[in-house]
Amino acid sequence: MYGRKTEISVGLFMVLGMACLVYLSVNLGGVALFRSDTYTIEAGFRSVEGLEPGASVEIAGVPVGKVRQIRLEDNDARVFMEIKNTTRISDDTIASVRTKGIIGDKFIKLAPGWSEEYLADNDVIMDTESAISIEELINKYLFEQ
């Protein structure tokens, strides 16, 4: 008599607990299942040496997005970035590949211009600065004197 009610109560409690766990995991993990809190912009670089998908995209040192994908097109690297919807990027922004610290991770630095026109989803940043290769600088200094 008590066994059946107890089993149902425990089952419902477990289902409710699992639903709460999934809800917290999705919200704390920053996963957007049903709505998108970002838009995508892209930029072309001659070199993105060391840049990886998932790298930070920053304006004035503040993270505003992340690198979603990097692919090769016409011998140039195309970088696709997810930017938070709350961040507006002017169409004269300069994107550059930078390093955190001396030998730290690579990230994309956005330097906004003064234009009042803003990029929308799937727009392209036209002005870019490629990654600086420390190895190439050392080789140039040592062997081209």
N, C-alpha and C positions, 0 to 999 in steps of 0.2 A: 504494500500500500504506500509506504513512504518512499520506497525505492524508485518508483516511476517518476514521482514529482521531483525528487532530488536529482535524478538523472537529467530531466528536462531543465531544471534550474541551473545546474552546473553547465550544461550545454549552451544555454542562452548566455550565461555569464562569460563563457569562453569565447563565443562568437562576438559579443560586445567588446571584450578585451582585445581581441584580434583586430576588430574594426578601428578601435582607438589607436592601437599600435601602428596600423597602416596609415591612418590619418596623420599622426605625429611624425612618422618617418617621411612622408611626402612633404609636409609643410616645413619641417626643420631641415630637410635635405635640399630645399629649394627646387623641387621638381614641379613643373607645371603640367599637370595631366590634361586639364580641360580648357585651359586658357593660356595664351601666350603673353608673358610679361616683357617680351623682347621683340626687337625687329632686327633684320639682318642688313648689314652693309658690307661692301667688299673693297679691296684695294689690291693693286698690283705692285710687286716689288721685283727688282733684279735679283735679290738674294734675301732669304729669310733664315740664314744659317743658324741652327740651334733653336728656332721657334717651334713649339709643339702645339697641337690642338689642346685646348683647355687653358692655354696661357692667358694671363690677365690683359685686359684692355683698360688703359687708364687715361684720365685727364687730370692734370695738376696733381698727380700722385694718388688720385682717388679712383678705385676700381669702378668702371661703368659697364663692364661687359667681359666677354671672354672670346677667345679664338675658337670657332666651331670647326672649321675645316681649312686645310691648305692643300692646294693642288697645282700641278704644273700645266700651264697653258701658253703655247708659243714661246717656250724657253723662259718664261717669267713665272714667278710664284703668285698665285691668286689666293689671297687670305680672306676668308669669310668670317665676319665677326658678329656675335649676338650682342646687341646693345640694349640696355634697360629702356623701357618705354618712357621713363621719366627723364631721360637724358636726350637733349636735342643737340645734334651735330650739324654745325654750319657747313655749307657746301664748299667753303674754302679752307677746310681743316686740312692740316698736314699730318699724315700718319707715318710714324717711324718705328723701326725695330730697335729696341734698346735692351740693355742688360742691367739687372738689379745688382748693384755692387760691382766688384771687379770681375769676378767669375761666376756671377749668379745666373738665375734663370732669365731667359729672354721674355719680353713682353712687348705689346704695342702701345706706344705713347701717341695720344692724339693731342695736337696743338691747334685749338680752334682759332679761326680767323675772326673777322669783323662782319662778315656777311649776315644779312637777315633772312637769307634763304636757307632752309634746312633740308638735310637728307631724309628721305623716306625709305621704307622697306625696299630692299634690293637695289638701292642706289650705290654708286661707286665713288670712292674718294680718289680724286685725280692726282693730288700732290703727295708723293711718298718719298721716304728716305730709307734705303736698304740697310741691312745689318752690316756692321763693321767687323771684319774678320781680323782678330788679333794675330793669327798665324800669317796672314798675308802682309800685315804691317811689319811684322818682325822680319819676314823674308825679304821684303822690299828694302828695309833698312840695312840688313846684313849683306845682301848680295848685289845691291844696285848702288854702289858708292863710286 
